[in-house]
């Protein structure tokens, strides 16, 4: 889960599903490789100015986790159904 992020919302195919106040699941299209998300987040991070400390911190931590899990081959993706009642 991640906190709110205007930067992540710029990735057109990525959805942020709010599951608790200001807590979001990252929702990627079926079949999307984790490396695709990692590259997209890395590109966003590279474009952020240093003054965007919150967004840079969030993206840096997300990148750290994505890279670590990919290198450890410890990434699990699952399909979940989210319904608003």
MARMAR-820793 format. One record per residue (C-alpha): residue in three letters; x, y, z. Coordinates in pm, whole numbers, padded with zeros to 5 digits, always signed. Example, Ala and Ser with C-alpha at 12.3 -4.5 7.8 and 13.67 -1.06 7.14 Angstrom:
2
Ala+01230-00450+00780;Ser+01367-00106+00714;
***
This chain:
85
Unk+00000+00000+00000;Unk+00108+00354-00066;Unk-00002+00695+00050;Unk-00168+00945-00184;Unk+00046+01034-00485;Unk-00015+01274-00770;Unk+00292+01134-00944;Unk+00165+00775-00952;Unk-00165+00898-01097;Unk+00033+01011-01404;Unk+00090+00646-01503;Unk-00212+00602-01730;Unk-00248+00226-01688;Unk-00195+00227-01309;Unk-00490+00267-01075;Unk-00479+00356-00709;Unk-00755+00182-00514;Unk-00821+00348-00178;Unk-00871+00077+00084;Unk-00843+00299+00393;Unk-00818+00675+00435;Unk-00509+00783+00238;Unk-00397+00421+00186;Unk-00398+00286-00169;Unk-00338-00047-00339;Unk-00152-00034-00670;Unk-00371-00188-00939;Unk-00197-00292-01259;Unk-00352-00447-01568;Unk-00345-00825-01586;Unk-00025-00949-01746;Unk+00179-00637-01662;Unk+00531-00731-01560;Unk+00674-00588-01240;Unk+00965-00448-01441;Unk+00720-00232-01637;Unk+00597-00073-01314;Unk+00954-00031-01189;Unk+01060+00154-01506;Unk+00750+00377-01500;Unk+00811+00473-01135;Unk+01181+00530-01203;Unk+01099+00760-01495;Unk+00860+00961-01275;Unk+01120+00989-01001;Unk+01380+01118-01247;Unk+01145+01395-01362;Unk+01053+01523-01015;Unk+01225+01839-00897;Unk+01412+01821-00564;Unk+01149+02048-00408;Unk+00888+01767-00432;Unk+01015+01600-00116;Unk+00700+01398-00033;Unk+00658+01256-00384;Unk+01031+01188-00419;Unk+01035+01006-00085;Unk+00732+00797-00172;Unk+00864+00703-00518;Unk+01214+00632-00384;Unk+01078+00392-00123;Unk+00848+00225-00376;Unk+01142+00184-00615;Unk+01358+00041-00339;Unk+01096-00222-00256;Unk+01020-00306-00621;Unk+01391-00354-00700;Unk+01457-00559-00388;Unk+01163-00792-00445;Unk+01241-00831-00817;Unk+01604-00915-00748;Unk+01501-01164-00480;Unk+01241-01305-00721;Unk+00996-01247-00440;Unk+00707-01071-00614;Unk+00356-01209-00595;Unk+00073-01067-00800;Unk-00289-01162-00753;Unk-00621-01063-00893;Unk-00869-00924-00645;Unk-01221-00804-00690;Unk-01300-00463-00541;Unk-01666-00367-00519;Unk-01819-00052-00385;Unk-02150-00128-00216;
***
